[in-house]
Amino acid sequence: MKIIKSRISSKCTDGSIVNECTLDIPVSDGFLQSIQAKGEVSTKQLGNNTLFTFSCDLFSMKGMVGDTIIYVSHRKEDADTVQSVISSIFEKYP
């Protein structure tokens, strides 16, 4: 799994940044299981869709299972570190 495109979708008043990331394959339940050890994962059913959120000390991530777009929120000063961590998380998942 790889991030094929990333763009800043919004800047919050508290200085946080939200990046919209497009993945090469959709998020799966298996991917969510693989990241549980790295932070807190929660899911919520919205009709036939499953919304997921992931959070750790450095960033939070949310999206829909079966979709290729996720949103990553983090502090501006952590941008480089977050990009590195996120890339390594996705590269480790087949």
PDB file of N, CA, C and O in Angstrom:
ATOM      1  N   MET A   1       0.854  -1.169   0.000  1.00  0.00           N
ATOM      2  CA  MET A   1       0.000   0.000   0.000  1.00  0.00           C
ATOM      3  C   MET A   1       0.901   1.233   0.000  1.00  0.00           C
ATOM      4  O   MET A   1       1.844   1.322   0.786  1.00  0.00           O
ATOM      5  N   LYS A   2       0.602   2.184  -0.890  1.00  0.00           N
ATOM      6  CA  LYS A   2       1.417   3.390  -0.989  1.00  0.00           C
ATOM      7  C   LYS A   2       0.525   4.629  -1.097  1.00  0.00           C
ATOM      8  O   LYS A   2      -0.601   4.566  -1.591  1.00  0.00           O
ATOM      9  N   ILE A   3       1.055   5.740  -0.627  1.00  0.00           N
ATOM     10  CA  ILE A   3       0.402   7.035  -0.833  1.00  0.00           C
ATOM     11  C   ILE A   3       0.835   7.508  -2.220  1.00  0.00           C
ATOM     12  O   ILE A   3       2.026   7.691  -2.472  1.00  0.00           O
ATOM     13  N   ILE A   4      -0.131   7.706  -3.117  1.00  0.00           N
ATOM     14  CA  ILE A   4       0.219   8.140  -4.460  1.00  0.00           C
ATOM     15  C   ILE A   4       0.036   9.646  -4.649  1.00  0.00           C
ATOM     16  O   ILE A   4       0.556  10.230  -5.599  1.00  0.00           O
ATOM     17  N   LYS A   5      -0.709  10.266  -3.733  1.00  0.00           N
ATOM     18  CA  LYS A   5      -0.883  11.714  -3.805  1.00  0.00           C
ATOM     19  C   LYS A   5      -1.238  12.237  -2.424  1.00  0.00           C
ATOM     20  O   LYS A   5      -2.002  11.604  -1.696  1.00  0.00           O
ATOM     21  N   SER A   6      -0.689  13.384  -2.060  1.00  0.00           N
ATOM     22  CA  SER A   6      -0.981  14.001  -0.772  1.00  0.00           C
ATOM     23  C   SER A   6      -1.055  15.505  -0.959  1.00  0.00           C
ATOM     24  O   SER A   6      -0.202  16.103  -1.615  1.00  0.00           O
ATOM     25  N   ARG A   7      -2.077  16.107  -0.380  1.00  0.00           N
ATOM     26  CA  ARG A   7      -2.198  17.560  -0.451  1.00  0.00           C
ATOM     27  C   ARG A   7      -2.791  18.073   0.848  1.00  0.00           C
ATOM     28  O   ARG A   7      -3.557  17.376   1.512  1.00  0.00           O
ATOM     29  N   ILE A   8      -2.433  19.290   1.203  1.00  0.00           N
ATOM     30  CA  ILE A   8      -3.011  19.920   2.392  1.00  0.00           C
ATOM     31  C   ILE A   8      -4.437  20.315   2.053  1.00  0.00           C
ATOM     32  O   ILE A   8      -4.666  21.102   1.134  1.00  0.00           O
ATOM     33  N   SER A   9      -5.394  19.773   2.791  1.00  0.00           N
ATOM     34  CA  SER A   9      -6.792  20.086   2.499  1.00  0.00           C
ATOM     35  C   SER A   9      -7.319  21.207   3.374  1.00  0.00           C
ATOM     36  O   SER A   9      -8.273  21.888   2.997  1.00  0.00           O
ATOM     37  N   SER A  10      -6.708  21.415   4.550  1.00  0.00           N
ATOM     38  CA  SER A  10      -7.121  22.546   5.387  1.00  0.00           C
ATOM     39  C   SER A  10      -6.080  22.828   6.456  1.00  0.00           C
ATOM     40  O   SER A  10      -5.275  21.972   6.822  1.00  0.00           O
ATOM     41  N   LYS A  11      -6.128  24.046   6.937  1.00  0.00           N
ATOM     42  CA  LYS A  11      -5.288  24.475   8.057  1.00  0.00           C
ATOM     43  C   LYS A  11      -6.229  24.956   9.143  1.00  0.00           C
ATOM     44  O   LYS A  11      -7.089  25.804   8.905  1.00  0.00           O
ATOM     45  N   CYS A  12      -6.060  24.412  10.334  1.00  0.00           N
ATOM     46  CA  CYS A  12      -6.943  24.724  11.451  1.00  0.00           C
ATOM     47  C   CYS A  12      -6.441  25.963  12.199  1.00  0.00           C
ATOM     48  O   CYS A  12      -5.273  26.338  12.093  1.00  0.00           O
ATOM     49  N   THR A  13      -7.323  26.572  12.936  1.00  0.00           N
ATOM     50  CA  THR A  13      -6.968  27.779  13.680  1.00  0.00           C
ATOM     51  C   THR A  13      -5.960  27.502  14.789  1.00  0.00           C
ATOM     52  O   THR A  13      -5.262  28.419  15.221  1.00  0.00           O
ATOM     53  N   ASP A  14      -5.866  26.262  15.259  1.00  0.00           N
ATOM     54  CA  ASP A  14      -4.896  25.924  16.304  1.00  0.00           C
ATOM     55  C   ASP A  14      -3.520  25.588  15.736  1.00  0.00           C
ATOM     56  O   ASP A  14      -2.627  25.194  16.486  1.00  0.00           O
ATOM     57  N   GLY A  15      -3.336  25.738  14.421  1.00  0.00           N
ATOM     58  CA  GLY A  15      -2.057  25.469  13.797  1.00  0.00           C
ATOM     59  C   GLY A  15      -1.923  24.059  13.242  1.00  0.00           C
ATOM     60  O   GLY A  15      -0.894  23.726  12.654  1.00  0.00           O
ATOM     61  N   SER A  16      -2.935  23.230  13.417  1.00  0.00           N
ATOM     62  CA  SER A  16      -2.893  21.874  12.873  1.00  0.00           C
ATOM     63  C   SER A  16      -3.131  21.897  11.363  1.00  0.00           C
ATOM     64  O   SER A  16      -3.725  22.826  10.816  1.00  0.00           O
ATOM     65  N   ILE A  17      -2.652  20.856  10.723  1.00  0.00           N
ATOM     66  CA  ILE A  17      -2.806  20.702   9.280  1.00  0.00           C
ATOM     67  C   ILE A  17      -3.547  19.395   9.011  1.00  0.00           C
ATOM     68  O   ILE A  17      -3.328  18.398   9.698  1.00  0.00           O
ATOM     69  N   VAL A  18      -4.419  19.406   8.014  1.00  0.00           N
ATOM     70  CA  VAL A  18      -5.099  18.194   7.577  1.00  0.00           C
ATOM     71  C   VAL A  18      -4.635  17.894   6.151  1.00  0.00           C
ATOM     72  O   VAL A  18      -4.810  18.706   5.242  1.00  0.00           O
ATOM     73  N   ASN A  19      -4.043  16.717   5.975  1.00  0.00           N
ATOM     74  CA  ASN A  19      -3.605  16.271   4.654  1.00  0.00           C
ATOM     75  C   ASN A  19      -4.604  15.263   4.113  1.00  0.00           C
ATOM     76  O   ASN A  19      -5.023  14.352   4.827  1.00  0.00           O
ATOM     77  N   GLU A  20      -4.981  15.421   2.866  1.00  0.00           N
ATOM     78  CA  GLU A  20      -5.788  14.426   2.166  1.00  0.00           C
ATOM     79  C   GLU A  20      -4.826  13.545   1.390  1.00  0.00           C
ATOM     80  O   GLU A  20      -4.089  14.025   0.529  1.00  0.00           O
ATOM     81  N   CYS A  21      -4.835  12.259   1.696  1.00  0.00           N
ATOM     82  CA  CYS A  21      -3.914  11.317   1.052  1.00  0.00           C
ATOM     83  C   CYS A  21      -4.703  10.317   0.216  1.00  0.00           C
ATOM     84  O   CYS A  21      -5.702   9.758   0.669  1.00  0.00           O
ATOM     85  N   THR A  22      -4.240  10.102  -1.010  1.00  0.00           N
ATOM     86  CA  THR A  22      -4.838   9.107  -1.888  1.00  0.00           C
ATOM     87  C   THR A  22      -3.916   7.895  -1.916  1.00  0.00           C
ATOM     88  O   THR A  22      -2.716   8.014  -2.163  1.00  0.00           O
ATOM     89  N   LEU A  23      -4.497   6.733  -1.658  1.00  0.00           N
ATOM     90  CA  LEU A  23      -3.740   5.476  -1.608  1.00  0.00           C
ATOM     91  C   LEU A  23      -3.886   4.708  -2.917  1.00  0.00           C
ATOM     92  O   LEU A  23      -4.833   4.933  -3.671  1.00  0.00           O
ATOM     93  N   ASP A  24      -2.954   3.805  -3.185  1.00  0.00           N
ATOM     94  CA  ASP A  24      -3.028   3.015  -4.407  1.00  0.00           C
ATOM     95  C   ASP A  24      -4.049   1.884  -4.316  1.00  0.00           C
ATOM     96  O   ASP A  24      -4.529   1.408  -5.344  1.00  0.00           O
ATOM     97  N   ILE A  25      -4.387   1.449  -3.106  1.00  0.00           N
ATOM     98  CA  ILE A  25      -5.439   0.441  -2.908  1.00  0.00           C
ATOM     99  C   ILE A  25      -6.329   0.892  -1.755  1.00  0.00           C
ATOM    100  O   ILE A  25      -5.889   1.666  -0.904  1.00  0.00           O
ATOM    101  N   PRO A  26      -7.572   0.420  -1.716  1.00  0.00           N
ATOM    102  CA  PRO A  26      -8.486   0.842  -0.644  1.00  0.00           C
ATOM    103  C   PRO A  26      -8.077   0.322   0.735  1.00  0.00           C
ATOM    104  O   PRO A  26      -7.438  -0.724   0.851  1.00  0.00           O
ATOM    105  N   VAL A  27      -8.449   1.054   1.758  1.00  0.00           N
ATOM    106  CA  VAL A  27      -8.247   0.641   3.148  1.00  0.00           C
ATOM    107  C   VAL A  27      -9.103  -0.599   3.407  1.00  0.00           C
ATOM    108  O   VAL A  27     -10.262  -0.661   2.998  1.00  0.00           O
ATOM    109  N   SER A  28      -8.524  -1.572   4.082  1.00  0.00           N
ATOM    110  CA  SER A  28      -9.246  -2.808   4.387  1.00  0.00           C
ATOM    111  C   SER A  28      -9.288  -3.032   5.896  1.00  0.00           C
ATOM    112  O   SER A  28      -8.578  -2.374   6.657  1.00  0.00           O
ATOM    113  N   ASP A  29     -10.131  -3.970   6.308  1.00  0.00           N
ATOM    114  CA  ASP A  29     -10.175  -4.348   7.721  1.00  0.00           C
ATOM    115  C   ASP A  29      -8.818  -4.906   8.162  1.00  0.00           C
ATOM    116  O   ASP A  29      -8.397  -4.686   9.297  1.00  0.00           O
ATOM    117  N   GLY A  30      -8.138  -5.623   7.273  1.00  0.00           N
ATOM    118  CA  GLY A  30      -6.816  -6.167   7.577  1.00  0.00           C
ATOM    119  C   GLY A  30      -5.808  -5.072   7.875  1.00  0.00           C
ATOM    120  O   GLY A  30      -4.975  -5.217   8.770  1.00  0.00           O
ATOM    121  N   PHE A  31      -5.878  -3.973   7.126  1.00  0.00           N
ATOM    122  CA  PHE A  31      -4.977  -2.848   7.378  1.00  0.00           C
ATOM    123  C   PHE A  31      -5.244  -2.273   8.765  1.00  0.00           C
ATOM    124  O   PHE A  31      -4.303  -1.978   9.502  1.00  0.00           O
ATOM    125  N   LEU A  32      -6.510  -2.111   9.126  1.00  0.00           N
ATOM    126  CA  LEU A  32      -6.842  -1.562  10.447  1.00  0.00           C
ATOM    127  C   LEU A  32      -6.318  -2.471  11.556  1.00  0.00           C
ATOM    128  O   LEU A  32      -5.837  -1.983  12.579  1.00  0.00           O
ATOM    129  N   GLN A  33      -6.406  -3.775  11.363  1.00  0.00           N
ATOM    130  CA  GLN A  33      -5.867  -4.709  12.352  1.00  0.00           C
ATOM    131  C   GLN A  33      -4.351  -4.566  12.460  1.00  0.00           C
ATOM    132  O   GLN A  33      -3.786  -4.696  13.546  1.00  0.00           O
ATOM    133  N   SER A  34      -3.690  -4.295  11.323  1.00  0.00           N
ATOM    134  CA  SER A  34      -2.226  -4.201  11.343  1.00  0.00           C
ATOM    135  C   SER A  34      -1.724  -2.946  12.053  1.00  0.00           C
ATOM    136  O   SER A  34      -0.582  -2.929  12.513  1.00  0.00           O
ATOM    137  N   ILE A  35      -2.536  -1.899  12.157  1.00  0.00           N
ATOM    138  CA  ILE A  35      -2.079  -0.670  12.814  1.00  0.00           C
ATOM    139  C   ILE A  35      -2.563  -0.533  14.255  1.00  0.00           C
ATOM    140  O   ILE A  35      -2.230   0.445  14.923  1.00  0.00           O
ATOM    141  N   GLN A  36      -3.335  -1.489  14.738  1.00  0.00           N
ATOM    142  CA  GLN A  36      -3.857  -1.411  16.110  1.00  0.00           C
ATOM    143  C   GLN A  36      -2.761  -1.324  17.154  1.00  0.00           C
ATOM    144  O   GLN A  36      -2.948  -0.672  18.181  1.00  0.00           O
ATOM    145  N   ALA A  37      -1.637  -1.955  16.926  1.00  0.00           N
ATOM    146  CA  ALA A  37      -0.548  -1.941  17.909  1.00  0.00           C
ATOM    147  C   ALA A  37       0.164  -0.582  17.962  1.00  0.00           C
ATOM    148  O   ALA A  37       0.901  -0.306  18.908  1.00  0.00           O
ATOM    149  N   LYS A  38      -0.053   0.258  16.958  1.00  0.00           N
ATOM    150  CA  LYS A  38       0.640   1.540  16.878  1.00  0.00           C
ATOM    151  C   LYS A  38      -0.155   2.707  17.462  1.00  0.00           C
ATOM    152  O   LYS A  38       0.363   3.817  17.585  1.00  0.00           O
ATOM    153  N   GLY A  39      -1.399   2.455  17.815  1.00  0.00           N
ATOM    154  CA  GLY A  39      -2.244   3.513  18.353  1.00  0.00           C
ATOM    155  C   GLY A  39      -3.635   2.983  18.609  1.00  0.00           C
ATOM    156  O   GLY A  39      -3.839   1.773  18.711  1.00  0.00           O
ATOM    157  N   GLU A  40      -4.582   3.877  18.714  1.00  0.00           N
ATOM    158  CA  GLU A  40      -5.964   3.501  19.001  1.00  0.00           C
ATOM    159  C   GLU A  40      -6.792   3.557  17.718  1.00  0.00           C
ATOM    160  O   GLU A  40      -6.832   4.582  17.038  1.00  0.00           O
ATOM    161  N   VAL A  41      -7.450   2.443  17.395  1.00  0.00           N
ATOM    162  CA  VAL A  41      -8.309   2.353  16.215  1.00  0.00           C
ATOM    163  C   VAL A  41      -9.747   2.195  16.680  1.00  0.00           C
ATOM    164  O   VAL A  41     -10.039   1.375  17.550  1.00  0.00           O
ATOM    165  N   SER A  42     -10.637   2.975  16.102  1.00  0.00           N
ATOM    166  CA  SER A  42     -12.058   2.794  16.383  1.00  0.00           C
ATOM    167  C   SER A  42     -12.824   2.824  15.072  1.00  0.00           C
ATOM    168  O   SER A  42     -12.401   3.461  14.108  1.00  0.00           O
ATOM    169  N   THR A  43     -13.944   2.135  15.046  1.00  0.00           N
ATOM    170  CA  THR A  43     -14.779   2.086  13.845  1.00  0.00           C
ATOM    171  C   THR A  43     -16.216   2.403  14.213  1.00  0.00           C
ATOM    172  O   THR A  43     -16.645   2.219  15.352  1.00  0.00           O
ATOM    173  N   LYS A  44     -16.954   2.888  13.213  1.00  0.00           N
ATOM    174  CA  LYS A  44     -18.359   3.224  13.406  1.00  0.00           C
ATOM    175  C   LYS A  44     -19.100   2.911  12.114  1.00  0.00           C
ATOM    176  O   LYS A  44     -18.680   3.318  11.031  1.00  0.00           O
ATOM    177  N   GLN A  45     -20.195   2.191  12.235  1.00  0.00           N
ATOM    178  CA  GLN A  45     -21.004   1.869  11.069  1.00  0.00           C
ATOM    179  C   GLN A  45     -21.877   3.059  10.686  1.00  0.00           C
ATOM    180  O   GLN A  45     -22.578   3.623  11.525  1.00  0.00           O
ATOM    181  N   LEU A  46     -21.827   3.430   9.420  1.00  0.00           N
ATOM    182  CA  LEU A  46     -22.676   4.483   8.864  1.00  0.00           C
ATOM    183  C   LEU A  46     -23.429   3.868   7.696  1.00  0.00           C
ATOM    184  O   LEU A  46     -22.978   3.934   6.553  1.00  0.00           O
ATOM    185  N   GLY A  47     -24.581   3.268   7.989  1.00  0.00           N
ATOM    186  CA  GLY A  47     -25.300   2.518   6.950  1.00  0.00           C
ATOM    187  C   GLY A  47     -24.479   1.300   6.577  1.00  0.00           C
ATOM    188  O   GLY A  47     -24.128   0.493   7.438  1.00  0.00           O
ATOM    189  N   ASN A  48     -24.171   1.164   5.285  1.00  0.00           N
ATOM    190  CA  ASN A  48     -23.366   0.039   4.809  1.00  0.00           C
ATOM    191  C   ASN A  48     -21.871   0.336   4.848  1.00  0.00           C
ATOM    192  O   ASN A  48     -21.068  -0.530   4.503  1.00  0.00           O
ATOM    193  N   ASN A  49     -21.482   1.533   5.257  1.00  0.00           N
ATOM    194  CA  ASN A  49     -20.084   1.946   5.274  1.00  0.00           C
ATOM    195  C   ASN A  49     -19.504   1.910   6.684  1.00  0.00           C
ATOM    196  O   ASN A  49     -20.227   2.042   7.671  1.00  0.00           O
ATOM    197  N   THR A  50     -18.198   1.731   6.761  1.00  0.00           N
ATOM    198  CA  THR A  50     -17.498   1.727   8.043  1.00  0.00           C
ATOM    199  C   THR A  50     -16.509   2.882   8.075  1.00  0.00           C
ATOM    200  O   THR A  50     -15.571   2.933   7.280  1.00  0.00           O
ATOM    201  N   LEU A  51     -16.729   3.807   9.001  1.00  0.00           N
ATOM    202  CA  LEU A  51     -15.822   4.922   9.229  1.00  0.00           C
ATOM    203  C   LEU A  51     -14.782   4.459  10.241  1.00  0.00           C
ATOM    204  O   LEU A  51     -15.135   3.854  11.253  1.00  0.00           O
ATOM    205  N   PHE A  52     -13.507   4.734   9.984  1.00  0.00           N
ATOM    206  CA  PHE A  52     -12.481   4.396  10.957  1.00  0.00           C
ATOM    207  C   PHE A  52     -11.731   5.652  11.383  1.00  0.00           C
ATOM    208  O   PHE A  52     -11.613   6.614  10.624  1.00  0.00           O
ATOM    209  N   THR A  53     -11.237   5.621  12.591  1.00  0.00           N
ATOM    210  CA  THR A  53     -10.339   6.661  13.087  1.00  0.00           C
ATOM    211  C   THR A  53      -9.168   5.959  13.761  1.00  0.00           C
ATOM    212  O   THR A  53      -9.327   4.926  14.411  1.00  0.00           O
ATOM    213  N   PHE A  54      -8.005   6.539  13.589  1.00  0.00           N
ATOM    214  CA  PHE A  54      -6.780   6.052  14.206  1.00  0.00           C
ATOM    215  C   PHE A  54      -6.130   7.252  14.865  1.00  0.00           C
ATOM    216  O   PHE A  54      -6.061   8.327  14.269  1.00  0.00           O
ATOM    217  N   SER A  55      -5.658   7.082  16.079  1.00  0.00           N
ATOM    218  CA  SER A  55      -4.950   8.186  16.722  1.00  0.00           C
ATOM    219  C   SER A  55      -3.772   7.649  17.537  1.00  0.00           C
ATOM    220  O   SER A  55      -3.817   6.565  18.118  1.00  0.00           O
ATOM    221  N   CYS A  56      -2.726   8.459  17.546  1.00  0.00           N
ATOM    222  CA  CYS A  56      -1.544   8.194  18.353  1.00  0.00           C
ATOM    223  C   CYS A  56      -1.042   9.553  18.833  1.00  0.00           C
ATOM    224  O   CYS A  56      -1.689  10.569  18.579  1.00  0.00           O
ATOM    225  N   ASP A  57       0.071   9.589  19.505  1.00  0.00           N
ATOM    226  CA  ASP A  57       0.583  10.848  20.052  1.00  0.00           C
ATOM    227  C   ASP A  57       0.942  11.864  18.973  1.00  0.00           C
ATOM    228  O   ASP A  57       0.868  13.069  19.214  1.00  0.00           O
ATOM    229  N   LEU A  58       1.327  11.401  17.797  1.00  0.00           N
ATOM    230  CA  LEU A  58       1.862  12.269  16.754  1.00  0.00           C
ATOM    231  C   LEU A  58       0.817  12.783  15.761  1.00  0.00           C
ATOM    232  O   LEU A  58       0.920  13.912  15.281  1.00  0.00           O
ATOM    233  N   PHE A  59      -0.191  11.953  15.454  1.00  0.00           N
ATOM    234  CA  PHE A  59      -1.184  12.330  14.439  1.00  0.00           C
ATOM    235  C   PHE A  59      -2.461  11.526  14.613  1.00  0.00           C
ATOM    236  O   PHE A  59      -2.522  10.585  15.404  1.00  0.00           O
ATOM    237  N   SER A  60      -3.478  11.915  13.859  1.00  0.00           N
ATOM    238  CA  SER A  60      -4.705  11.123  13.773  1.00  0.00           C
ATOM    239  C   SER A  60      -5.042  10.940  12.301  1.00  0.00           C
ATOM    240  O   SER A  60      -4.641  11.737  11.452  1.00  0.00           O
ATOM    241  N   MET A  61      -5.778   9.886  12.015  1.00  0.00           N
ATOM    242  CA  MET A  61      -6.099   9.540  10.635  1.00  0.00           C
ATOM    243  C   MET A  61      -7.541   9.048  10.616  1.00  0.00           C
ATOM    244  O   MET A  61      -7.977   8.360  11.539  1.00  0.00           O
ATOM    245  N   LYS A  62      -8.282   9.397   9.566  1.00  0.00           N
ATOM    246  CA  LYS A  62      -9.635   8.874   9.442  1.00  0.00           C
ATOM    247  C   LYS A  62      -9.979   8.669   7.983  1.00  0.00           C
ATOM    248  O   LYS A  62      -9.380   9.266   7.089  1.00  0.00           O
ATOM    249  N   GLY A  63     -10.956   7.812   7.768  1.00  0.00           N
ATOM    250  CA  GLY A  63     -11.399   7.504   6.415  1.00  0.00           C
ATOM    251  C   GLY A  63     -12.458   6.424   6.461  1.00  0.00           C
ATOM    252  O   GLY A  63     -12.994   6.095   7.519  1.00  0.00           O
ATOM    253  N   MET A  64     -12.746   5.883   5.297  1.00  0.00           N
ATOM    254  CA  MET A  64     -13.755   4.839   5.185  1.00  0.00           C
ATOM    255  C   MET A  64     -13.089   3.553   4.718  1.00  0.00           C
ATOM    256  O   MET A  64     -12.230   3.578   3.838  1.00  0.00           O
ATOM    257  N   VAL A  65     -13.484   2.432   5.306  1.00  0.00           N
ATOM    258  CA  VAL A  65     -13.013   1.132   4.842  1.00  0.00           C
ATOM    259  C   VAL A  65     -13.535   0.952   3.415  1.00  0.00           C
ATOM    260  O   VAL A  65     -14.712   1.195   3.146  1.00  0.00           O
ATOM    261  N   GLY A  66     -12.670   0.532   2.515  1.00  0.00           N
ATOM    262  CA  GLY A  66     -13.044   0.346   1.122  1.00  0.00           C
ATOM    263  C   GLY A  66     -12.800   1.562   0.249  1.00  0.00           C
ATOM    264  O   GLY A  66     -13.069   1.524  -0.951  1.00  0.00           O
ATOM    265  N   ASP A  67     -12.287   2.654   0.840  1.00  0.00           N
ATOM    266  CA  ASP A  67     -12.010   3.876   0.095  1.00  0.00           C
ATOM    267  C   ASP A  67     -10.500   4.084  -0.001  1.00  0.00           C
ATOM    268  O   ASP A  67      -9.744   3.565   0.820  1.00  0.00           O
ATOM    269  N   THR A  68     -10.071   4.834  -0.994  1.00  0.00           N
ATOM    270  CA  THR A  68      -8.640   5.087  -1.181  1.00  0.00           C
ATOM    271  C   THR A  68      -8.208   6.453  -0.653  1.00  0.00           C
ATOM    272  O   THR A  68      -7.038   6.814  -0.780  1.00  0.00           O
ATOM    273  N   ILE A  69      -9.122   7.214  -0.068  1.00  0.00           N
ATOM    274  CA  ILE A  69      -8.776   8.532   0.463  1.00  0.00           C
ATOM    275  C   ILE A  69      -8.854   8.511   1.983  1.00  0.00           C
ATOM    276  O   ILE A  69      -9.842   8.060   2.562  1.00  0.00           O
ATOM    277  N   ILE A  70      -7.786   9.012   2.627  1.00  0.00           N
ATOM    278  CA  ILE A  70      -7.763   9.158   4.079  1.00  0.00           C
ATOM    279  C   ILE A  70      -7.370  10.593   4.410  1.00  0.00           C
ATOM    280  O   ILE A  70      -6.787  11.298   3.587  1.00  0.00           O
ATOM    281  N   TYR A  71      -7.696  11.006   5.619  1.00  0.00           N
ATOM    282  CA  TYR A  71      -7.352  12.347   6.103  1.00  0.00           C
ATOM    283  C   TYR A  71      -6.460  12.205   7.327  1.00  0.00           C
ATOM    284  O   TYR A  71      -6.794  11.494   8.274  1.00  0.00           O
ATOM    285  N   VAL A  72      -5.325  12.890   7.295  1.00  0.00           N
ATOM    286  CA  VAL A  72      -4.342  12.820   8.373  1.00  0.00           C
ATOM    287  C   VAL A  72      -4.207  14.208   8.989  1.00  0.00           C
ATOM    288  O   VAL A  72      -3.907  15.173   8.287  1.00  0.00           O
ATOM    289  N   SER A  73      -4.426  14.312  10.300  1.00  0.00           N
ATOM    290  CA  SER A  73      -4.310  15.579  11.025  1.00  0.00           C
ATOM    291  C   SER A  73      -3.085  15.539  11.928  1.00  0.00           C
ATOM    292  O   SER A  73      -2.821  14.540  12.597  1.00  0.00           O
ATOM    293  N   HIS A  74      -2.341  16.644  11.934  1.00  0.00           N
ATOM    294  CA  HIS A  74      -1.144  16.721  12.764  1.00  0.00           C
ATOM    295  C   HIS A  74      -0.758  18.177  12.968  1.00  0.00           C
ATOM    296  O   HIS A  74      -1.246  19.068  12.272  1.00  0.00           O
ATOM    297  N   ARG A  75       0.122  18.402  13.929  1.00  0.00           N
ATOM    298  CA  ARG A  75       0.623  19.763  14.148  1.00  0.00           C
ATOM    299  C   ARG A  75       1.593  20.122  13.029  1.00  0.00           C
ATOM    300  O   ARG A  75       2.301  19.260  12.507  1.00  0.00           O
ATOM    301  N   LYS A  76       1.618  21.377  12.672  1.00  0.00           N
ATOM    302  CA  LYS A  76       2.459  21.857  11.568  1.00  0.00           C
ATOM    303  C   LYS A  76       3.930  21.506  11.782  1.00  0.00           C
ATOM    304  O   LYS A  76       4.608  21.079  10.848  1.00  0.00           O
ATOM    305  N   GLU A  77       4.422  21.683  12.997  1.00  0.00           N
ATOM    306  CA  GLU A  77       5.841  21.436  13.264  1.00  0.00           C
ATOM    307  C   GLU A  77       6.222  19.959  13.190  1.00  0.00           C
ATOM    308  O   GLU A  77       7.409  19.634  13.140  1.00  0.00           O
ATOM    309  N   ASP A  78       5.231  19.057  13.181  1.00  0.00           N
ATOM    310  CA  ASP A  78       5.498  17.621  13.101  1.00  0.00           C
ATOM    311  C   ASP A  78       5.367  17.075  11.677  1.00  0.00           C
ATOM    312  O   ASP A  78       5.426  15.861  11.480  1.00  0.00           O
ATOM    313  N   ALA A  79       5.194  17.939  10.696  1.00  0.00           N
ATOM    314  CA  ALA A  79       4.865  17.514   9.331  1.00  0.00           C
ATOM    315  C   ALA A  79       5.858  16.502   8.758  1.00  0.00           C
ATOM    316  O   ALA A  79       5.442  15.469   8.234  1.00  0.00           O
ATOM    317  N   ASP A  80       7.148  16.774   8.846  1.00  0.00           N
ATOM    318  CA  ASP A  80       8.144  15.870   8.259  1.00  0.00           C
ATOM    319  C   ASP A  80       8.151  14.508   8.952  1.00  0.00           C
ATOM    320  O   ASP A  80       8.215  13.469   8.295  1.00  0.00           O
ATOM    321  N   THR A  81       8.087  14.523  10.263  1.00  0.00           N
ATOM    322  CA  THR A  81       8.081  13.273  11.029  1.00  0.00           C
ATOM    323  C   THR A  81       6.832  12.460  10.707  1.00  0.00           C
ATOM    324  O   THR A  81       6.913  11.247  10.509  1.00  0.00           O
ATOM    325  N   VAL A  82       5.684  13.121  10.654  1.00  0.00           N
ATOM    326  CA  VAL A  82       4.419  12.432  10.364  1.00  0.00           C
ATOM    327  C   VAL A  82       4.468  11.791   8.978  1.00  0.00           C
ATOM    328  O   VAL A  82       4.070  10.637   8.823  1.00  0.00           O
ATOM    329  N   GLN A  83       4.944  12.511   7.981  1.00  0.00           N
ATOM    330  CA  GLN A  83       5.023  11.947   6.620  1.00  0.00           C
ATOM    331  C   GLN A  83       5.889  10.693   6.610  1.00  0.00           C
ATOM    332  O   GLN A  83       5.549   9.710   5.952  1.00  0.00           O
ATOM    333  N   SER A  84       6.988  10.718   7.324  1.00  0.00           N
ATOM    334  CA  SER A  84       7.882   9.567   7.387  1.00  0.00           C
ATOM    335  C   SER A  84       7.204   8.375   8.066  1.00  0.00           C
ATOM    336  O   SER A  84       7.275   7.250   7.573  1.00  0.00           O
ATOM    337  N   VAL A  85       6.550   8.629   9.197  1.00  0.00           N
ATOM    338  CA  VAL A  85       5.878   7.556   9.941  1.00  0.00           C
ATOM    339  C   VAL A  85       4.739   6.960   9.120  1.00  0.00           C
ATOM    340  O   VAL A  85       4.594   5.740   9.048  1.00  0.00           O
ATOM    341  N   ILE A  86       3.944   7.805   8.514  1.00  0.00           N
ATOM    342  CA  ILE A  86       2.803   7.321   7.725  1.00  0.00           C
ATOM    343  C   ILE A  86       3.285   6.494   6.536  1.00  0.00           C
ATOM    344  O   ILE A  86       2.736   5.429   6.254  1.00  0.00           O
ATOM    345  N   SER A  87       4.295   6.976   5.849  1.00  0.00           N
ATOM    346  CA  SER A  87       4.829   6.219   4.715  1.00  0.00           C
ATOM    347  C   SER A  87       5.300   4.836   5.152  1.00  0.00           C
ATOM    348  O   SER A  87       5.055   3.848   4.460  1.00  0.00           O
ATOM    349  N   SER A  88       5.974   4.763   6.296  1.00  0.00           N
ATOM    350  CA  SER A  88       6.461   3.460   6.756  1.00  0.00           C
ATOM    351  C   SER A  88       5.305   2.544   7.166  1.00  0.00           C
ATOM    352  O   SER A  88       5.386   1.331   6.971  1.00  0.00           O
ATOM    353  N   ILE A  89       4.239   3.102   7.726  1.00  0.00           N
ATOM    354  CA  ILE A  89       3.066   2.287   8.097  1.00  0.00           C
ATOM    355  C   ILE A  89       2.451   1.663   6.849  1.00  0.00           C
ATOM    356  O   ILE A  89       2.146   0.470   6.833  1.00  0.00           O
ATOM    357  N   PHE A  90       2.270   2.462   5.810  1.00  0.00           N
ATOM    358  CA  PHE A  90       1.639   1.954   4.592  1.00  0.00           C
ATOM    359  C   PHE A  90       2.552   0.995   3.845  1.00  0.00           C
ATOM    360  O   PHE A  90       2.072   0.010   3.285  1.00  0.00           O
ATOM    361  N   GLU A  91       3.843   1.253   3.820  1.00  0.00           N
ATOM    362  CA  GLU A  91       4.773   0.369   3.109  1.00  0.00           C
ATOM    363  C   GLU A  91       4.835  -1.018   3.736  1.00  0.00           C
ATOM    364  O   GLU A  91       5.086  -2.003   3.041  1.00  0.00           O
ATOM    365  N   LYS A  92       4.609  -1.102   5.040  1.00  0.00           N
ATOM    366  CA  LYS A  92       4.681  -2.391   5.731  1.00  0.00           C
ATOM    367  C   LYS A  92       3.425  -3.239   5.496  1.00  0.00           C
ATOM    368  O   LYS A  92       3.440  -4.446   5.735  1.00  0.00           O
ATOM    369  N   TYR A  93       2.346  -2.612   5.031  1.00  0.00           N
ATOM    370  CA  TYR A  93       1.125  -3.379   4.764  1.00  0.00           C
ATOM    371  C   TYR A  93       1.119  -3.776   3.301  1.00  0.00           C
ATOM    372  O   TYR A  93       1.319  -2.934   2.425  1.00  0.00           O
ATOM    373  N   PRO A  94       0.887  -5.065   3.027  1.00  0.00           N
ATOM    374  CA  PRO A  94       0.936  -5.545   1.620  1.00  0.00           C
ATOM    375  C   PRO A  94      -0.133  -4.937   0.735  1.00  0.00           C
ATOM    376  O   PRO A  94      -0.203  -5.250  -0.453  1.00  0.00           O
TER     377      PRO A  94
END
